[in-house]
Amino acid sequence: MKKLYADAEAALDGLLFDGMTLCAGGFGLCGIPERLIDAIQASGVKDLAIASNNAGIDNEGLGKLLRSRQVKKMISSYVGENKEFERQYLSGELEVEFCPQGTLAERCRAGGAGIPGFYTRTGVGTQVAEGKESKVFDGEEYILERGIRADLSIIKGWKADESGNLIFRKTARNFNQPMATAGRICVAEVEEVVPVGSLDPDQIHLPGIYVKRLIVGAPYDKKIEFRTVRTREAA
């Protein structure tokens, strides 16, 4: 099966439709599928529901799709650096499902493993628990969280072979691994593709069975989400 495509537009061809659910890897601007996000923006697809740790920052990462009003709902755990996200949410233009960070990762992992739901202590006694089934185990209350399944996962890796076996680089693994498994189809962008057999099997983070389509997105410009500097006097 040929998995390597010429570019993001080709890799997404036939996969996008209005109202679809996406799982997007990355944490802030670290390990985000930039080329795939750009192609989704250019496609004009709308009313998207996106599960992602956050929505990037203003006009970077998934923030681009917010700016172009292509997102209907976000399932996220952290949104503090995106003013457009805040504006759309407070004005009622954007539906938001806030989810504790670990719970979000587990919901995607569970969905990818075929587990429709699980019980967790996280969120008990808070707004997170409102409207959710609860049970008591060993004298402790737990709430039911549903696994997440998406129409499409978009992720960013470091290196892959032509079969889609993939390695992430350091903290850029973040949400990419569970998001990859939660989609019915996973499209990955990587910095380098090597021949099959070039990767040490013990070093592979995501088996190629999960990756249906693949692109090389390099080169990348290193973006800084939040820059803190010292004054000359302080230095």
C-alpha positions as CSV (number, residue, x, y, z in Angstrom):
1,M,0.0,0.0,0.0
2,K,1.5,3.3,-1.1
3,K,1.3,5.7,1.9
4,L,3.6,8.6,0.9
5,Y,1.9,11.5,-0.9
6,A,3.4,14.5,-2.6
7,D,1.9,17.1,-0.3
8,A,-0.8,17.8,2.3
9,E,-3.5,18.6,-0.2
10,A,-3.0,15.3,-2.0
11,A,-2.9,13.4,1.3
12,L,-6.2,14.9,2.4
13,D,-7.9,14.5,-0.9
14,G,-11.3,12.8,-0.4
15,L,-11.1,12.8,3.4
16,L,-12.6,16.2,4.3
17,F,-16.3,17.1,4.6
18,D,-18.4,19.7,6.5
19,G,-19.3,18.8,10.0
20,M,-16.6,16.2,10.5
21,T,-14.7,15.4,13.7
22,L,-10.9,15.8,13.8
23,C,-8.3,14.7,16.3
24,A,-5.3,17.0,16.1
25,G,-1.9,16.2,17.7
26,G,0.4,18.8,19.3
27,F,0.7,20.8,22.4
28,G,0.7,24.6,21.9
29,L,3.0,25.0,18.9
30,C,5.0,21.9,19.7
31,G,4.5,18.9,17.5
32,I,1.6,20.4,15.5
33,P,0.8,19.2,11.9
34,E,1.3,22.6,10.3
35,R,1.1,21.6,6.7
36,L,-2.0,19.6,7.2
37,I,-3.7,22.4,9.1
38,D,-2.8,24.8,6.3
39,A,-4.4,22.4,3.7
40,I,-7.5,22.1,5.8
41,Q,-7.8,25.9,6.0
42,A,-7.3,26.2,2.2
43,S,-10.0,23.5,1.5
44,G,-12.7,25.7,3.1
45,V,-14.3,22.8,4.9
46,K,-16.4,24.1,7.8
47,D,-18.4,23.2,11.0
48,L,-15.5,21.2,12.3
49,A,-15.4,19.6,15.7
50,I,-11.8,19.3,16.8
51,A,-10.4,17.4,19.7
52,S,-7.0,18.9,20.6
53,N,-5.2,19.8,23.8
54,N,-5.6,23.5,22.8
55,A,-6.2,25.6,19.7
56,G,-2.7,26.9,19.2
57,I,-2.3,30.7,19.4
58,D,-3.9,33.5,17.4
59,N,-3.4,32.7,13.7
60,E,-0.9,29.9,14.4
61,G,-1.7,26.2,14.5
62,L,-5.4,25.5,14.9
63,G,-5.8,29.2,15.6
64,K,-5.8,29.6,11.8
65,L,-9.0,27.6,11.5
66,L,-10.6,29.6,14.3
67,R,-9.7,32.8,12.4
68,S,-11.3,31.5,9.2
69,R,-14.5,30.4,11.2
70,Q,-14.2,26.8,10.1
71,V,-14.5,25.4,13.7
72,K,-17.9,24.8,15.3
73,K,-16.7,23.0,18.4
74,M,-13.5,22.4,20.4
75,I,-12.8,19.6,22.8
76,S,-9.8,21.0,24.7
77,S,-8.1,21.2,28.0
78,Y,-6.1,24.4,27.7
79,V,-7.0,27.5,25.8
80,G,-5.3,30.4,27.6
81,E,-3.0,31.7,24.9
82,N,-5.7,32.2,22.2
83,K,-7.6,35.5,22.3
84,E,-9.7,34.6,19.3
85,F,-10.8,31.4,21.0
86,E,-11.7,33.4,24.1
87,R,-13.7,35.9,22.0
88,Q,-15.6,33.3,20.0
89,Y,-16.4,31.3,23.2
90,L,-17.6,34.3,25.2
91,S,-19.8,35.6,22.3
92,G,-21.4,32.2,21.8
93,E,-19.9,31.6,18.4
94,L,-17.9,28.6,19.4
95,E,-19.0,25.5,21.4
96,V,-16.4,24.3,23.8
97,E,-16.2,21.1,25.8
98,F,-13.5,21.6,28.4
99,C,-11.8,18.4,29.5
100,P,-9.0,17.7,32.0
101,Q,-5.8,17.2,30.2
102,G,-5.1,13.6,31.3
103,T,-8.7,12.7,30.8
104,L,-8.6,14.0,27.2
105,A,-5.5,12.0,26.4
106,E,-7.2,8.9,27.9
107,R,-10.4,9.5,26.0
108,C,-8.5,9.4,22.8
109,R,-6.4,6.4,23.8
110,A,-9.6,4.6,24.8
111,G,-11.3,5.4,21.6
112,G,-8.3,4.1,19.6
113,A,-8.4,0.9,21.6
114,G,-12.1,0.3,21.0
115,I,-13.1,1.2,24.6
116,P,-16.3,3.2,24.5
117,G,-16.0,4.6,28.0
118,F,-14.1,4.5,31.3
119,Y,-14.5,5.7,34.9
120,T,-12.2,8.2,36.5
121,R,-11.9,10.2,39.7
122,T,-10.8,13.3,37.9
123,G,-13.6,15.9,37.9
124,V,-15.7,14.4,40.6
125,G,-17.5,17.2,42.5
126,T,-16.8,19.8,39.8
127,Q,-18.6,21.1,36.7
128,V,-16.7,18.4,34.7
129,A,-19.0,15.8,36.3
130,E,-22.3,17.6,35.5
131,G,-24.6,15.4,33.4
132,K,-22.3,12.4,33.6
133,E,-23.1,9.0,35.0
134,S,-21.2,8.2,38.3
135,K,-20.5,5.0,40.2
136,V,-18.9,4.1,43.5
137,F,-16.0,1.8,43.5
138,D,-14.3,0.7,46.8
139,G,-16.0,3.6,48.5
140,E,-14.9,6.3,46.0
141,E,-17.0,8.1,43.4
142,Y,-16.0,7.9,39.8
143,I,-17.5,9.6,36.7
144,L,-18.0,8.0,33.3
145,E,-16.0,9.5,30.4
146,R,-16.6,8.5,26.8
147,G,-13.9,7.5,24.5
148,I,-13.3,9.8,21.5
149,R,-13.5,8.5,17.9
150,A,-12.8,10.9,15.0
151,D,-13.4,10.8,11.3
152,L,-9.8,11.9,10.8
153,S,-6.6,12.3,12.8
154,I,-3.8,14.7,11.8
155,I,-0.5,14.3,13.5
156,K,3.1,15.5,13.3
157,G,6.1,13.1,13.6
158,W,9.8,13.3,13.3
159,K,10.8,10.4,11.2
160,A,8.9,7.6,9.4
161,D,9.6,4.8,7.1
162,E,7.6,4.2,3.9
163,S,5.2,1.9,5.7
164,G,4.3,4.6,8.1
165,N,6.1,3.3,11.2
166,L,6.8,6.5,13.0
167,I,9.1,8.1,15.6
168,F,8.3,11.3,17.5
169,R,11.0,13.6,18.8
170,K,11.2,14.2,22.5
171,T,8.3,16.2,23.9
172,A,6.7,16.5,20.5
173,R,5.2,13.1,21.1
174,N,2.7,14.8,23.5
175,F,-0.8,14.2,22.2
176,N,0.2,12.9,18.8
177,Q,0.4,9.3,19.8
178,P,-3.2,8.9,21.3
179,M,-4.7,11.2,18.7
180,A,-3.3,9.0,15.9
181,T,-5.1,5.9,17.1
182,A,-8.4,7.7,17.7
183,G,-9.1,8.5,14.1
184,R,-10.7,6.2,11.6
185,I,-8.0,7.5,9.2
186,C,-4.7,9.0,10.3
187,V,-2.6,11.3,8.1
188,A,0.9,12.1,9.4
189,E,3.4,14.7,8.4
190,V,7.0,14.1,9.2
191,E,10.4,15.7,8.7
192,E,12.0,12.7,7.1
193,V,11.0,9.4,5.4
194,V,13.4,6.6,5.3
195,P,13.3,3.1,3.6
196,V,11.6,0.3,5.3
197,G,14.0,-1.5,7.6
198,S,16.0,1.6,8.4
199,L,14.3,2.2,11.8
200,D,15.1,0.2,14.9
201,P,11.9,-1.7,15.7
202,D,12.4,-1.0,19.4
203,Q,12.5,2.7,18.8
204,I,9.2,3.0,16.9
205,H,6.5,4.9,18.8
206,L,3.6,4.5,16.4
207,P,3.2,1.3,14.3
208,G,2.5,1.9,10.6
209,I,-0.8,0.1,10.8
210,Y,-2.3,3.3,12.3
211,V,-0.9,5.6,9.6
212,K,-2.9,5.5,6.3
213,R,-1.3,8.5,4.5
214,L,2.0,10.3,5.0
215,I,3.8,13.5,3.8
216,V,7.1,15.1,4.3
217,G,6.4,18.6,5.7
218,A,10.0,19.9,6.2
219,P,11.5,22.4,6.4
220,Y,9.9,24.0,9.4
221,D,10.4,27.4,11.0
222,K,10.8,27.2,14.8
223,K,7.9,29.2,16.3
224,I,7.9,30.4,19.9
225,E,4.5,30.4,21.7
226,F,5.4,32.7,24.5
227,R,8.7,34.6,24.6
228,T,10.1,35.9,27.9
229,V,13.2,38.1,27.8
230,R,15.3,40.0,30.3
231,T,16.1,43.7,30.1
232,R,19.8,44.7,29.5
233,E,19.9,46.0,33.1
234,A,18.6,42.7,34.5
235,A,21.1,40.7,32.5
